[in-house]
Amino acid sequence: MKLTKLSAAVLFGLASSGTFAAALDRSGQSISSFLQPGNYFEAGISILDPSVSGKDLSGNHTGDMAGDYYFPTAALKIQATDNISVGLLYDQPFGADAEYTGTNNFVASPADGVLPGTALTNGLPVVTANPTGSFNGIPVITDPSTGLPVAIGLGTQITGNTSVEVDTQNLSLILGYQPTENFNFYGGAVYQTVKGNVKLRGSAYSLFNGYDADIPEDNAFGWLAGAAYQIPEIALKASITYRSEIDHKVNVNESIPLIAPLGSLLVASGALPGSALAGLNSSGETKITTPQSVNLDLQSGIMANTVAFANIRWVDWSSFSIRPHKFGQLSELAGGLLPSLGKPNGFNLVDYSKDQWSVTTGVGRKFNEQWAGNVSVGWDSGAGNPVTTLGPTEGYWNVGLGLQYSPTPATFIAGGVKYFWLGDADAQTGAHSAAGKFEDNDALAYGLKIGYKF
């Protein structure tokens, strides 16, 4: 059976399996390049073109809110001795890119609702519009026909769209030990940077309408460890890799424009003591912990020049959350003032209710000394449903095709394409309040990679 040269060939033609995964997952954090024989270098790029749209609770169309994005990868592996290997891997494991447009509850308008009418506001709803009069010293909007107040007007105009952008980078330095031809034990350090920007706009976010959070770039270290087993004669290879969570502590630059007018109103009406607003002007660190994960990769020859492969990935998204300092202070205040929220201890800007599981499986075949190809099927569980308005999909199914051309025994160029059927999702805000429904969405991913064995 001619299988010994297939182990490197079958996966190269695939577009990255993580290009549209649960929560913020992107690259899939593969280390297959480190497990290639001899000295090896590769560089690649993946591009995703998603289409994600839905309706808000009022039935308004959101338009396509998912942005196109790309991310590069690169790897260098050196077989220093018969028993020692060293690798340097670069990827962008997590990220987000989305923006709402049009006329809907995720885009600011001149008269967005801020709070419903409760005892705190004398039964009058609170909106961002300019007041047209005054009632008992409170700025109100009156009914022209009766002159009676129908809402409290904050006179704070919010503009813009809800959007999110998150970028991360990983640089992994790996040391491997091969006691025999069959076993490989490896581990190393992971250097990670993270930065992001979030804008919340529209009535869906209530008193957080107009909220901005700028997360400056931060760096921190984690680690990885794993083991691999192979039988080269039959193209059998199995590996398991654990990556640790990585803690970042940042001072997020936050702006909450509705706090001043709304706070003044509630204090003036006696609904809130002035001391309750003190924490909203304080500053403090925000902890962001990127999740731990496990990758299991399997591959085996099944006939001459043909192999089957599978990847199983788990990511601990249920332990992930982001609660910037001022956002958290306001959410705790809101949870106390509005028992109907059911959040007396506040809530997060982003969190997920379940862990992510994903599976990719397929078959690769070597056609001749220069050409190889593969087909694959993938599934992703998502990270729970309902899910954040900043990424309103629940998992996917996909199919992929890949092709590799090797002009010389030491070089190759590979490309792949995948089509994704994205899972329907109910969108919710950080307070876990229903915000919309997103259905019948899809995405197309492309990948290109070059490699050199030396």
N, C-alpha and C positions, 0 to 999 in steps of 0.2 A: 504493500500500500504506500503510495507516494503522499505522505502526510507531514513529513518533517518540516517543510517550509511553509506550511499553511498557518501555523500558529500566529504569525505576525500579520498575515494577509487579511483574515476574515473580518476584522473589526475596523480596519482603516477606512473603508469606504463609507462608513456610517456617518451621517450627521449626528452631532452630539445628542445622546439619549436624554440629556437633561435640559434641552433648550426651552421647553415649556413644561415645567413640572409644578408640583404642589407648592403653595406658599411662595417663598422667595427663591426656591431652588432653581439653579440654572445649569451649571456645567456637568453635574453628576459626579465630579471629583474622582474620575478614573485615574488609576495608577498603572494601567496596562503598558504604557511606554517604559516604565521602570523595569518591567518583567521581560522585556525583549532580550534576546541573546546578544552577547558581545557589546560593542560600543554602538550607541544609537542616538540620533537626533531627530526631532520632529517639530513642526510648527503648523498650526491650523487656525481656522476661523469658522465660527458658526453664526448664521444669520437667521433671525426669526421674524416672520411676517404674520402676526396674529390679527384676528378680527373678533372683537368682543363687544357686544352691545346688548342692551336690554331695555327695561322700562322701570321708572321710579314708581313709588307707591301711588302717584297720581295718574299713572298711565302714560307719562311723557317718555318719548324715546330718548335714550342717552347718546345715540351715535356711537361710533367706534371709539372706545376709550383706551384701547391697548396700543402702546407705541411699538414700532419696529425697533429692534435692537440687535447688536452683534457683540460677540465677545471672542477674543483670541485665546489660544492655548499654545504652550511651548514646553518642550522637555529635552533634557540632555541626560543620558545615562552612560556611565563609564564603568567597564569591567576592569577594575584596578588590578586584581589578581584572579587566580582561579576560584578563590573563595570569597572575595570582597568586591562589592559593587557600590557605586555612589551615583545618586541621581538628584537632579534639580528640576522641579516641575512648577510651571506657572499656569494659573487659571483664574477665572472670575466666578467663584462658586455660587454667590447669591446676588440677587438684584431685582429691581422693579422699574418699570417705565410706563406710566399711564397718565392720561389727562382727559377729563370730560369736556364736552362742548355742547352747544345747542341751548335749548330752553328746557331745563329740568331741575330737579331738586338738588343736583350736584354742581350747579352753576349759580353764582350770586345774581339776585335780581333786586330792584329798588325797594321791595316791600316783603322781604323774607320773614317768615315766622321765627321767633326766638324762643318764646315760652308760651305754653297754653295758658288759658285763663284759670288761675287758682286763687286760693285765699291770699297768697303772697302778693298778688297783683289786683286785688279787689275784683276778681273774676274776669278781668280784661286780658286778652292775649297781648303779648309783647311782640312788636315787629320792628324792623330796622328803618322803616320809612320816617320821613320828617313829620313831626306833629303839626296839627292844624289848629290846635287850641290848648287850653289848660283846664283841668278839672281838679279842684281841691289841691292846687299846686303841682299837679302831675301832668306832664306833657302828653296829650292824647290826640288821637285822630277821631274827629267827630263825623257823624252822619249828617250830610248837608241838609237832608229833609227834616230832621228832628232836632239837630244840634246836640244830640246825646253822644257820649263817648262810645266808640266801638272797639278801640284798641289803644294801647300805649305805644307811642312812637319814640324810638331812641334817637332818631335823627343821625344815625351813623350809617353812611352808605358803604356797603361792602361790594367790591367788584372782583371779577376774575373767576377762574375755574378750579375745581378740585383736581389736584395732580400729585404725583409721587415719583420720585427718582431715587433709587438706592443703588450704590455701586460698591462692590467689594473686590479685593484682589488677594490671592494667596500665592506664596512662594514656599514650596516644600523642599527641604533638604533631607534626603533619605539615604541611610546607610544599610546595605544588605549583606547578610552572611549566608553563604551556601556551603554547608558542611559536606554535601554530596551533590551529584548532578540533579537529583530529584527535588531537594528541599531548598527553600529560600526563606529566611527570617529577616524581617526588615523593620525599621522604625526611624523616626526623625522628628525634626522641629518644623513647625509651620508658622510663618510670619504672615499676618493678615492685616489689611487696612479696610476701613469701612467709612463711608460718608453717605449723606442723603439729604433730601429736601422734601417736605410734605406741605401741601396747602389744602386746607379744608374750606370749601365754599358751598353756599346754598342752604336752603332750609332743612335739608336732611340732617345737618349737624347742629341745629339748634343754637345754643349760646356759644358753640365753637365755630360758628360761621365766621370766616375771616382769619382763622388760626393759621399761623405759619410756624414751621419748625425747620431750622437749618442745622443739620448735624455736621459739624466740621470733621475733617478726616482724622481718624484715630488709628493707631497701630497697636497690635498686641500679639502675643505668641500662644500657640497651642502645640499639639503633638499628634503623631499618628503611629500606628504599629500594625503589623500584619504578618501573615505567613502564606507561602505559596507551595504547591506541589505540582510536579510535572513529570510526564513520561514522553519525551520528545518523539520517540519512534511512532507513537500513535496519536500525536498532536493532542495529548491529554494535558490540561492545565486547569488548576483550581487555585483560587486565592481568596482570602478574606482580609479586609482592611478596616480598622477602626480609626476614626478621626475624633479628637476631643472637641468639646465646646470651647469657645474662646471668648473671654470676658473683655469688653471695652467699657471704659468710663469716660464720658464726654460731657462738656457743658453745652447743652443745646441752646441755640439762640431762638427764643420763642416770642411770638407776638399774638396777643389775644385782644383785638380792638373793641370787642363788645363788653369787656369787663368794666371799664371806667364808667360808661353811661348806665349800664345795668346795675352795677354795684352802687352807684350814687343814688339811683332810683330806689333800690331796696333798702338802703340805709335811711334815706329821707322818709320813707314810708313806715319805718320802724320794723320792717320785716326781717332785717338783718343787722346785727351790731357791726360797727365799723371795724372792730378787731378781726372779724371773720375774713376781711379782705387782705389782711396783712401778708399772709402767706403767698398770695397771688403776685406780689411784687418782689418776692425773694428769689434767689438763684440757688442752684444746687446741681450736683452731678446726676447724670442719667446713666444707668447701667444697661448696656445692650450686650446680650450673650448670644452669639451665633451657635447653632445647634450641633450636637454630636451626631455622628452618623456611622453606619456600617455598610460596606459594599461587599457583596459576594459575587465572584466571577467564576464561571464554569465554561469549559470548552473540551470537546472530544471529537476525534475522527469518527465518522460513521460509515464511510466508504472511501474508495480511492479518490483523492483530490477533493474531498468534501468533509466539512466539519459542521457540527452544531454548537451553538453558543448560547449563553444566558447570563444576564446580570440581574441581581436582586439588590435593591437599595432600601435602607431604612433611615429616616431622618426624624429626630426627636422634636418635631414642631410643637407638640402639645406643651412643652416646657418653655417655649419662646414667647416673649412679649416685649413691647416697647411702651414705657410710660414716662415721657419727658417730665421734668420736674414741675413746671407750671401747669402743664396739662393735668398731671396727677392731682395737684392742689385744687384745681377747679373742679375736677371730676369728683373729688371727695366732698367738696362743698355742694355740688349739684346733687350728689347722692343723698346728702342729708336733708336738703331743702325739698327734694322731690321723691318721696317714698315710692311713688309709682314706678320709678326706674328699677327698683329692686337692687340698687348698687350702693348700699350705705358706706362701703369702704372705697368708693370710686371705681374707676375702670381704666383700661389701657387704650392707648391709641391704636395698637394692633396686637392681636393675639390669635391663636389657633386652638381648636378644640381637640384635634386628633393628630397622631403621628402620620407621616407619609410613608407609604410603601409603593415601590415601583418595580416593575419586571419588564425586561426586554429579552426576547428570545428570537433566534433565527438560524439560518443556514448560510454558510459561505462555501463557495466553490472556486477552485483554481482551474481556469479554462486552458491555459498554456503557460509558458514561462514568463509572459508579459502581462497577461490579463487575469483578473480575479473579480468576483462579484459576490453580492450577498443580498438577502431579503430578510426583513425582521418585522416583528409585531411587538408593540409595547403597550403597557397599561400602567396607570398611576392612580392611586387611591384618592388623591387630594388630601387636604389637611382639615377636613370637617366641613359641614354645611349646616347652617348659614356660615358665610365667610365674609371677610372685610370688603367694603366697597372699593378698596384700593387694589383688589385683585379678585374679582368676582367670578371665579370658575372653580369647579370641583373635579380635579383629576382629568384624565383623558384616556382614549385609545389612540394608537397610531400605527401606521404601516410605513416601512422604509425600504429604500433601494440604495445600494452602494456599488461603486465600480472603482477598481484600482488598476493603474497602468504602471508597469515597472520597466522603464527604458533600459536599465542596467540591473544586474543582480543586487547592486548596493543602493539603488534609489527607487523612489516611487512617488506618484502623485495620485491622490484618491479624492473622490467626491461622493456626496450622498444627498438624498432628499427624503424628507419625512412629511407626511400629512397627518394632522392631529384633529380628532373629533373631541372637542372640549366639553367637559361635563357641565350640565345645567347647575346653577347655583342661586340661592337666595342671598342677597347682599344685606349686610348689617353694618351699623356704625360701631364705634368703639364701645358705646353703652349697650351694645347688643340689641339695639332697636332696629326693627325691620326697615329697610330702605329701598328695596327694589328686587327685581327678578331678572336673571340673565340666562337666555336659552339659545340653543342652536348655533353655537359659536365654533370656530375652527381656527387652525393656524397652519402655516407652511414653513418648514425649516430647511435650510441648505447648509451643507458643510463642505469645506475644502481643506485638504491636508497634504503636506509634503514630508517625506522622510528620507533619511540617509543612514546607512549602516557602514561603520568604518572600523 
